[in-house]
Amino acid sequence: MGFFSLILGHAPAPSTSTNKRFADREERSKRAVAVAKAAVQQENITLQGKCFVVDGDTIVIDQTHVRIAGIDAPELDQPWGHKAKSTLIGLCRDQIVTAHVTGELSHNRVVAKCTLPDGSDLAAEIVRRGLALDWAAYSGGKYRRFETADARRKLWRSARRQAPVSKEVSGSSAA
């Protein structure tokens, strides 16, 4: 499309795939909010079933996106992101995953403690393998003891993302 088409308002209609993508995102958001609200009201919402792994700290159970509580794994476009995803796939393969919803939301995903049928905590398992970090602000440090010696160096982008933000403004002085 040319410059004058934009100026004159002759923009093409969004493609149906774009519309479907936005509709899917909207539906996912509504579902996550509904599940989180129910968890807060009832204090005992559990999702259970085989899951689809999105990345190293996100799964989908019964069309609901679930953020695994208390950890931070690298994104797919970061070093170790695909390895974290494939490791989580291996942990969840042919397993029924149970997600105990906390009532919190994170980027249109419900936050939940996720376990396998043998009681294994998925967060602890992925941290133990050196592919995610304990996010103490959300876990209270629960998973730090499982971190491998080189995890913070290896997953430096996640570690840097977790760093506390300084509230100090440079150049300002107290009166």
N, C-alpha and C positions, 0 to 999 in steps of 0.2 A: 504494500500500500504506500502511496506517495505522500509527500508532505502536504499538498493541497487537499487531499482527501481527508486527512486528519483535521486540518483547519476548518474545512467546510462541514465537518461532522458526518462524513460518509464512511464511518468505520464499519468494517464487516461485523456481523453478529458473531459472538463467541461460538467456537465449535461445540458440538454436542459432547465431545470427550471432556472439554474444559468444564462445561456445565455439570456433567456427571461427577467430575472430580470434586467440584465445589459442593454439590449436593451430598456426596459421600462424606466429605469433611464435616459438613453441617450435621448430618445424621450421627456421625461418630461423636461429635461434641455433645449433642443432645443426650445420647445414650450414656456417655461418661458422666454428665451432670446428674442424670436421673439415678444412676447407680451410686454415685457419691452421696447424694442427698438421702437415699434410702439407707445407706450405711451409717450416716450420722444419726438418723432418726431411730433406726433399729439396733444399731451398734453390733450387728452380727451378719453382715452380708458376705457370702462366700460364692465365688465363681468356681466352677469345676469342670474340667474336660481336657481333651487334647488341645494343644495350643499351636499357633503359628508364631514363629519367632520373627520379629521385625528387626531387632538389632540386639546388642549385648545386654540391654536392660529393659527391653519392651517386648511383650508378647500379646497375642490376641486370643482370648477365650470367648467363645460364643458371641462373636462379633464385637466384643468390648476390648478396647486397647487398655492394657495393664502395664503400668510402670512399676518395675520391681523396686520395692521400698529400700531406702538406706544405702544404695550404692550408685556409682556413676561409672559407666562403661564408655569407651570411646565411640564416637559416631562413626558411621560407615565410611565417611570420607577422611577419617583420621587414621594414622598408623594404628594397627592392631584392631581396628573396628570390625573388619570381616572375620578375623580370627575369633574375636569375642562372640560374634553372631554364630559362627559355625560351632563353637564350643557349647553355647547355650542350646543350639539345635540338637547336638549330641546328648546333652543332659536330659532334654525333654522328649526325645524320640520314643514313640510308642508308650508314653507315660500319661497318666491322668494327672494334670497339674491342678492344685488347689490354691486359689488366690483369696486371702483373707483381706477384704477391702478396708482401708483405714478411714475412708470418708474424705480424703484429700484428692485434689486434682493436680496434675502436672501436664501442661500443654495438651489439654483435652484427653488425657489418659487418667484412669483411676489409679491410685497408688495402692499397692497391696503387698503383703508378705506372701511370697509364693513358695509352696512346698511340693515335694514329690511324694508318691505313695509310701515310701519308706521313711518319711519324716524329714528328709534332707531339705535344708533351706537353700533355695536356688541362689539367693544373694551370696550366702557364705561360700557356696560351691564355685561360683564364677570368680569371686575375690580370691579364693584359695588357689585357683589356677593362674592367678596373676593377670587377669584380663578385665578387672574392674577394681575400683577403689572404694573403700568405705567413705561415705559422705557423712561425716560426723554431725553436721548441722541437722541432718534428718534421721540419723540412726543412733545418735548419742554415743558414737564410737563403737557400736556393737560388732562391726565387722573388721575393725582395724587389726585385730590380732590374727586375722586370716591372711592379711596382705603378705605377698612375697617380698623378699628383701629388695628386689629391683623394681617393684611395681610402680612406685611414685616417679622414678626416673624414666621408666619405659613408657608410662602413660602420662607424660608430663602435661599434655594439653588438658586432660581431665583434672589433674592436680591443680593446674593454674586456674581453671574455671572455678574451682572450689575455694580459692583463696579469698579471705575476707576482704571486703572493699573498705579502703580507708576513707573515713569521713572528714579527714583533715584537708583543708583547702590550702594549697601552697600560696604564700604571699599574704595570708591574712594574719592579723595580730589580734590578740585578746585585749580588750580595753581594761 
